[in-house]
Amino acid sequence: FNIKIDDLELQDELGRGAYGSVRKAKHRSTGVVMAIKEIRLELDKTKLSGIAMELDILHRAVKPQIVEFYGAFFVEGCIFYCMEFMDAGSLDKLYSPTFGVPEKILAFVTRNLIIGLQFLKDELQIIHRDVKPTNVLVNRRGKVKICDFGVSGQLEKSLAKTNIGCQSYMAPERIQSPDSGVHASFYTVSSDVWSLGLTMVECARGEYPYSFSNVLAQLQEIVKGPPPSLPSNYSDTAKDFIHSTLRKDPNARPQYQELLDHPFLTYDEEPDVLKWIEDALRAKHGEWQRYQRSIRLRAVFSD
Ligand code: ADP
């Protein structure tokens, strides 16, 4: 569909990223509920229409493991990117250091992610370039989908300048390179495999596995230190899988098909994903409420 700002009834904010905010919205005439990402770019008209053309390929990225793209429009230098609303939010909202993602669910999530990434690569020749927990979305029907992949060179070029994140999912070979800009032509699919492995370790542990007090030390650790691993209570099969994705040598990392054929992902019995989602949302909500209560108590005592 062809969406315009006046067609939308904007609702709550769903989250904020490095470049702007994401809001829930309802498309008035069809009633479709969507998520709208607003990115402020301050680019001229030609550049914006270039980006619009590049984003068009997203209409071909139709797959159950990929967040559906509904369309994009521009208002005063801002891009409004409209996509499928995922009502359980991003993966990072479903774990914490006290409840990591259990092994069987981790396998399920990983499998879906790889199917999505493999489709992008094989069918559309797209390398994701930004695999991380906040770019994996979940809905309460148990679907796990990826979003935010690098389809528009122009858009990424405009964003890269401001991109200094405090948690890096970049593969070691990308950090070491003097030309580690988003556009480096050597960016290969194996760098995405690293980011995928790191994302999975984060889900299992419930937190980003490198220390993030100092960005430079963190990058050094990614390049020079041993790769992170799964907690000890995960099976050897799971550890072997993750270990292979986090090899320092990009050429030694497996391809998507090899990963899909790994015993970690060739399970017979589907785990109870719906139960996990409800439990995880409730646990996270409980933690949030306890946190709010402790703030209120602290305020009372300091009075
Ligand atoms: P990030 O850099 O963290 O990925 P984004 O701007 O892409 O930032 O998104 C911010 C947050 O908005 C995400 O972490 C996620 O929780 C939420 N979000 C993004 N897209 C959707 C969507 N389609 N449905 C529901 N929530 C979303």
Residues whose N, C-alpha, C, O or C-beta is under 5 A from the ligand:
A	BS01	ADP	L14 G15 R16 G17 A18 G20 V22 A35 M83 E84 F85 M86 G89 S90 T134 N135
